[in-house]
Amino acid sequence: MILEMKVPSPGESIKEVEIATWLVKDGDYVEKDQAIAEVDSDKATLELPAEASGVITLKAEEGDAVAVGAIVCLIDTGAAKPSGAAPVAAPAPVAEAPKAEVKVEAPKAAPAAPSYAAGTPSPAARKILDEKNIAPETIVGTGKAGRITKEDAINAVPSMGTPTGGSRGVERTKLSMLRRKVSERLVAAKNDTAMLTTFNEVNMTPINNLRNEYKDAFKAKHGGVSLGYMSFFTKAVTRALQLYPDVNSMMDGDYKVAYDFCDISIAVSGPKGLMVPVVRNAENLTFRGVEAEIKRLALRARDGQITVDDMTGGTFTITNGGVFGSMLSTPIINPPQSGILGMHNIIERPIAVNGKVEIHPMMYVALSYDHRIIDGRESVGFLVAVKEALENPVELRSEERRVGKECLRLCR
């Protein structure tokens, strides 16, 4: 029996996917549930499992965009499984033969036959080189016995003293559907919103002291979950969103949509590009809950297991360019959200403290927001609230618990 395999729907709003990679070849025998392809949607990369065992016939090429529900391959479920794999593996050494092709011999050929013609331009080539003001000594001739041909002279580029002859290869690669969608959304965010960015700086000394004092006990108590910076920032953001709810709202035509929950999107870098999984109801999570959930989502993104549901929704985004060394940036809003907080690297800088100059680890933070729905008072107040919470982390979870000994309980 011939089974027609169709593209399943990765999500409600997705109408087509792109065949990123076939993991099998036409005519291969596949087992049921074996991953046969990776398909890109505009939100995630998913594996396509075989629906039955049999011999597969591919009906789409890598890079093809296929509609959800379209047939991508056929599986002959009546075909017998090959008895042995040895005959199939035999041609493998033959495939390696190109390693010994002309590329290996080429470097030996040039010096093998020194001649008066080597490096000497033909009359036509000399004329072109004189017009370009290029010395013949800087050109590697490809003609007989190393002679510089007219084509060599035409292709030569004036180098302002830089030696020529190096690699000048160009590679053209089609962007994945995910990367194309991210590009569209970023351009749309710039064009369709009144985006503005406000900045502040945070003294990270209190958080660093707290982490140094309690991180080992925290990790031991919570089964290997580390006390990182993201839990402090996430809790500071959820607190500030409750104080300034306009930042936790979105534009929908002529309406403002406000949320009484905080679904925080965390921008992470995955093998397929930027991904933004969502930590649901972050306002209700403990420090341990935030750290564990961010770790889970980051691992899924790294391993290519992130799903559309993991990245759907989100009311506010946090992005951390500091892990790559960024000192300051203006993050772009993640539409349809109205705000995004950018974290940056931590650098020791001199600051004034109680009239004295002290050196402290400082971080610049940036809030990009949609000025159509968020006014300056709310945006600046929100960022100041984030700063205040981070610089007084003992009170971050509860305004009533002030003693340092309670910190471990606050970080549950």
Secondary structure, DSSP 8 states (H G I E B T S, - for coil): -EEEEE---SSTT--EEEEEEESS-TT-EE-TT-EEEEEE-SS-EEEEE-SSSEEEEE-S-TT-EEETT-EEEEEETTS---S-SHHHHTTHHHHTGGGGSHHHHHHHHHHHS--TTTT-B-HHHHHHHHHHT--GGG----SGGG-B-HHHHHH----TT----S----------HHHHHHHHHHHHHHHHS-EEEEEEEEE-HHHHHHHHHHHHHHHHHTTT----HHHHHHHHHHHHHHHSGGGGEEEETTEEEE-SS--EEE-EEETTEEE--EETTGGG--HHHHHHHHHHHHHHHHTT---HHHHS--SEEEEEGGGGT-S-------TT-SEEEEE--EEEEEEEETTEEEEEEEEEEEEEEETTT--HHHHHHHHHHHHHHHHSGGGSS-TT---GGGHHHHT-
